[in-house]
Amino acid sequence: MPIYNKEQHLRECIDSIAAQTLPDIEILCVDNNSSDGSVAIVEEMMSADPRIRLLHETEQGLPQARNCGMAAATGEYIAFVDADDFVDPRLAELTVDSARCCGSDVVLFPFADNRLDPDKFKKVWARKLPRPGVRALDLGADLSLYFTPSVWSKLFKRDFLESNNLLFDPELKQAEDVLFSYSAIVSAACLSQVCDPPLYFYRRRVAGSMISDRSSVEQSFMALKAYDKLDHWLQVNGKKDDFEAAFLRKLLSEIEYTFDLTDDFEAFRCYFDEYRHRYADAFSSEAAKTLQSLPMYRTYIASRDFDEAMFLRSKRAKRSFDEERHRNDEAIRKAKKKRDRLKMEKERIQGSRVYKYARRAEVLSKAFPFSKKGTGKK
């Protein structure tokens, strides 16, 4: 667990880990030059729980802090937690059971976030694997639909990570999870999944987070570096042909994600031109043909230029809005219809002879109460 000035939520986070129903765990807290009371909180909690260890990583950065924790880990499995989040007490037990049952190198599990309401966490939808023990290769171009890049939504077998020399790249200041997670997923001999309940609770937009903000196009330019490195890793490790379609689909999702985040369309124009130039050959390859039916492909790749792409994206956005409005209107119509039906049923019952007799009997019973024993009056 990397820590950088997290005193606000740190105690809750560590308490949630310490409360695991699988007690045989180690809790590695990696301080990354905190200047608040975070270290003091960890030291206090260490005195009460010997499973907690405090490590120090002076080189600033989330990749460096996570690598420090991985190097010190001695357990059979590794899970990552960010210090401003918290976890379900069954996380370790359920994911380790899945890993051991299926012989998995990586276990996926669901999470909840507070994107819609800062005080409420809601489960984020995730597609279920077609079967336990599946390989990434079996998932084809849809690979990225089964998981998010975030490492905290996965359990990893430690000797699998070590044998594949999988570490976080210190050069990546954005999307650092992309290279690590995808490298692990495509290298795994076996994947499994815990489908319910959500086991991780992710707080969005926490002040001082080590995870960089993605609110500007310039920062998304930096995130493209992670995809460049992943593309290179796939090539070097002989996996590019097998996973190029999946890689390009994820890249398309990243492009749309960047568009949805920004209001600076002139900056996005530069971003649009950059990725079109950088991946021109890839999107004209044989692997990309499997993606040509996707609306994202037609918008960002098949379009003639930026202006046409924005027009197509606007049409898609309006269509999505209209569909959502239609669903809401239909839900309201059904609710009104149900309300009217219940009202009519209530009026029918109240107008029936049986109901009137029952009401008279109720009035009489109150006017002439009888004792419970026998039939005599009180």
N, C-alpha and C positions, 0 to 999 in steps of 0.2 A: 504494500500500500504506500504509494508516494505521498509525501506530506509537504506542502508549502503554504504556510499561513492559513491553517484550516481549523483554528480553535473553535469556531462557531459550531461546526457539526462533527468535530473529531470524536468526541466522547460517545455520541450516539452511534457513530460508525463502528468504533472498536467494540462497544457493547454488543452490537448486532452480530459481529463476528465471533466474539467470545461466547455468545449464547447458542452456538451451533449444536444441534442434536448429535452430531458426530464430534465427540470431544477431543479426539486424538489429532489435533491440528497445531500448526505453528503460525503465529501472527507476526509478520515481518513489516515493521513500520520504518519507512525510509525517509528520513528528514532531508529536505533539499534546500538548506539554507533558510529555514523559517526564521522570521524576526518577531513573531508574536508568541503566544503562550502554548503553541502546539507541542513543543518538546517537553515542557513541564507536565502537560496532560498525559503524554505517553509514559513518562517516567513514573508518575503517580500510579497509573494503571498497571505498569510492570510490577510494582511492589505487591500487588494483589493477585496477579495472574502470571505465573512463570512461563506461560506459552507465548507471551508478548516479548518481542525483541526490538530494540531500537538500533537502526543502522543510520549511517551518515554518508550522504553523497554530496560532495562539494561542487561537482560540475553541474551547473544549472541545466535542468531540462527533464521533461517527463520520460523520454527514452532512457536517459542515463539512470534515473532513479529506479525505473522498472528493471533494468539490467542488473543493477546492484542487488535488488531483492531476489532476482532469479539466481544469481551467483551464490547467494547465501542460503537458498532453500535446500532443505534436506528431505522433504516429504515426497511421496509417490506422485502426487498431483499438484498442480499450481493453478490458482485462481487469482485474478487481479481485482482489486477494489480501489475506487477513488475515494479520498478521505472526506469528501462532502456528500457521499451517498450512504446507503445502508442496505443490508441484505436480509433475506428471510432466514430464520434459524435452521431451516431444512436444506439450505443450499448445498452444503458439503455432503450431507448424507445422500440426498437424491442424485446428485451428479456423480458422485463416486460409485454409487450402486449401479447407475447406468453404464459407467465406464467399465466396471468389472464384469457386469453381465454380458456386455457386447464386445469386450476387448477393445474399446475405443481409444484412439489417440486424442480425439477432441470430442467434447460433449457440448452441445448447444443447449441453451436454456432461455426461457422468456424473461422479459423485464417489464417494468412499469415506469412511467415518467410523469412529471407534473407540468407537461407542456401546456395543457389547457387551463389548469388552475394551480397556482403555486402551493396550495395547501392540500391538493388531492392528487393521488397517484392512480393512473389508469394503465392497464395492461396494453402494451404495444403489440399490434397484430404480427404474427410470424407464421410463415408457411411450414407445415409439418413435413418432415422427411418422409419419403415414400415407404421406408421400412427401416428398422434398426440395423446398424451395421453396414450402411450404404457407403460407397466411396464418392468423392467429389466428382470423379469422371462420369459416374452414372447420372449426375444431375444435369449435365449438358450446359447449354447456354443460360438456363434458368438458375444456375448455381447461386448467384448473388441474391436471389429472392428468398433463400432459406436462412439467411443470417445477415446481421449488420457487421461492419468491420470492427466494432468496439470489442476490445479484448475482454472487458468485464462481463460479457454475456456468454462466456465460454470457460470450460475447464480443460486444461491441457495436461497430458501425461509428461512428467518432467524428463524422463530418459528419452522420450520421443523428441522433445525440443532440443535436448543436448546432442542427440545423434544426428539431427538435421541442422545443427549449428544455427538455430533460429534465435535471433536477438532483435531488439529494437534498434533502428538506425538513428544514431545521434544527429545526423545531418537534417533529419526531417523535423520541421517546426510546425507543420500542418499535416493532418491525416496520417499521423505516425502509426495508427493501428492498421491502416490499409495493407501495408507491406507485410507486417507480422501476421495478421489474421489470415490473409489469403495464402501466404506461403505455407502456413500451418495446415490450412484446410486442404489445399491441393496435394500436400505431402502425406496427409494422413492415410493410413491403410484402412481405417474404419472410423466412421462418424456415427454418433448416436445423439439422442435428443430427449430432454425432459420437457414435456409439453405444458404442464400445469403443476403448480401455480406459478405466477411470476416470482422469481427468486432474487431479483436485483431491483433496487429502487433508485433511479437516476434523477438527480436534481439538475434541471436545466438553468443556465444563466446564473451561476453562482459567482459572486464577486471574488476576485483573486484566484480563480480556477487556473490550474496548470494547463488545462485544455484551452487552446486559443480560440478566440471568437472567430466565427466564419461569416461575419456580417458584411464584409467588403469583398469586392471582386479581386482586389489585389491579394488578399489572403487566400482566395480560391486559386489564383495563379500559383501561389506557393504549394497548394495542395496537389496541383498537377505533377509536381516533382515526385510525389509518392507513387503516382501511377506510372511515371517514367521508370522509376526504380523497380516497380512490380513487373512492368513489361520486360525490362532487362533481366530480372530474376527468372521469369518464365523462360526466356530465351536461353540463358546460361544453363539452366537445369533441365533443358530438353522437354519442357512442358507447354511451350507456346502453341504448338499445333493443336494439342488437346484442349486447351483452355482459352484460346484466343477469342472465341465467340462470347464466352462468359466474361472475359476481361472487357471487351468492347461494350457489352451491355451494362456492366457496372460503370464504365466511363460515361456512357450516355446518361445514366442516373445521376452521376456527379455533376454533369453539365446542367441538367434540369434543376438539380438541387441548388446550384449556384444562381441560376436565373430566378428561382423562387425566393431566394434570400435578398436579392438586391433591388434597389430602386434606381440605381445608377446605370442606365441603359447604354450610355456612351462608353463607360468602362467595360460593360459586358460585351459591347461590340468588339473591343480589342481582344477580350478573352475568347470570344466566338471565333475570330479570325485566327487566333493562335492555335487553338486545338484543332481547327479544320486543317490548318497547314501541317501541324505536327503529326497528325494521325491520318493524313490523306490516304496513304498507301494501305494502312490497316483497314480503313473503312471501305476500301474498294477490293479487299481480299475475298477469297472464297468463303472464309469463316463468317464474314459480315452479312452474307446473303440470308442467313437464318434470322437476321434482325430486321430485314427490310419491311416486314409487315407491322413493326412497332410504330406507334404514333411518334415516339421520341426520335426514331431514325428518320421518319419522313420530315419531321420538324427541323432537326439540327444537322442532318447529313444530306438528305436528298434535296433540300431547299436550294434555290439558286444563290441566295445571298442572305445577309443578316436581316434585311427588311422583310423578306419573304418568311424567314424563320420566325420573326417576331409576330408576323401576321398569323401564321399557322398556330403559334403558341397561344395567341390571344383567342383564336377560334376554339381551341381545345379547352382553354380556361373558361370561356363563356358556356361551352357545352357542358362542362363539369358542373358549373354553377347552376345551369338550368336543370340538369338532372337532379342535383341535390335539392333544389327548390321544389321540383316535382315530387320527390320522395317525401319532403316535409309536408307539402300540401296533401298528399295522399294519406299520410299518417294522421294529420288533423281531421281530414274527412272521415276516416275510419273511427277516430275517437268520438267525433260528433254523432256519427251514426250509432255507435254503441251506447252513447249517453241517451240519445232519443229512444233507443230500444228499451233501455232500462227504465226510463221514465214512463213509457207506455206500459210496461209490464207492472210497474208499481201501481199505476192508475187502475189497471185491470184487476189486480189483486184487491186493492182497496175498495173497488166497486162490487166485489163478489159477495154472495150471500154468506159464505163460510167466514169470510173476514169480518163481516158485520156481526155475526153471531159470536165470534171469538172476542170482539171488542166489548159486546154486551156482557159476556161471561166474565171478562176481566173487571169491568165496572162493578158487577154484582159481587164478585169475590172480595173486592176491596170494601164494599159497603156492608157485607155480611160475612166477616171472617169466621172460619171454622178452625177448631183445634186440630192438630195433626193426628191425635189419637181418637179413634172413634168418629162419630158423626155429630156429636153433640156440640152445642155452642160453648164458647169460652164463658 
